[in-house]
Amino acid sequence: MIIVSGSSSWDPDITFICLPGILARGEEQHAPLGIKNLVTFNYNPANGIVLQQVIDWAIDAIMTAHATGNKVVLIGSSLGGVQVPFVLQELLNQRSYDDFRWLKVIMVDPPWGVQTMIGAMCSKFVGKFLMSPLGVLVMPLSMIKVPPKDEFIECPSDDVMFELAGFDMDEPTWRSRVKQLAIRGLTGYSGQLWLSQIRLMIEVEQNGALAKACEVLRFFSVTLVRCDGPGNEVVRQPLAADLHKEAAPSIEIVGVAGVHCGYLQQPDLFRGVIHSVLENF
């Protein structure tokens, strides 16, 4: 378990490429990390997800950043982490001659199929229902927005709070702000996108594509950040991390006492863990 203090200083010679989680806007989700040199993907709020479009975008973003001479960090958060192995699979296919020492990969709390998705009750029966034509019946659930709980929202250090908000706040005001931002970040998406994202995470595990893609992780420097905090009500841990490790024994697993991809709720904690992962990069 790693618990380190936050920092807002990032190496200007590193470009961060970020793939966001389900119903998340890339820049909004990762903004609390304080990264200035940030390039993020954004899902089309009206349409379903197309994995190949994400792969193509990520490859282009990675190679554009690499062409500047910068080192590159690819961060995949939750659903974004599920997509990371497919990006690396295509990247290796295009650049089999490369040693990729200029690239660091961080997967933050990605699930591994429906058995690790708490929202689907970790149930294969629920997974079959969601994948069936009847799955469209649950799309209205995407309109339900649940803010983070008070007990899992941490006030950041003074300098980080000022950086993120522009002024100091007391704890109740900060928690209210975090809740408002969390709800806003989940708003404006279609049920079609939400269901397609869930189905993608289920399908790639069921058909073996995720396990196959994870075979290429041994050619890259990959760290999986496992969110072990009691407030992680999204991904069943340590099972999800263990299944990734089984498929890709070379990856590093780092546990953090945080909620699922809790950059907004726990900015100091997640800034600190990412700094720690990048310490020798």
Secondary structure, 3 states (H helix, E strand, C coil): CCCCCCCCCCCCCEEEEEECCCCCCHHHHHHHHCCCCEEECCCCCCCCCCHHHHHHHHHHHHHHHHHCCCEEEEEEECHHHHHHHHHHHHHHHHCCCCCCCCEEEEEECCCCCHHHEHHHCCCHHHHHHHHCHHHHHHHHHHHCCCCCCHHHCCCCCHHHHHHHHCCCCCHHHHHHHHHHHHHHHCCCCCHHHHHHHHHHHHHHHHCCHHHHHHHHHHHCEEEEEEECCCCCCCECCCHHHHHHHHHCCCCEEEEECCCCCCCCCCHHHHHHHHHHHCCCC
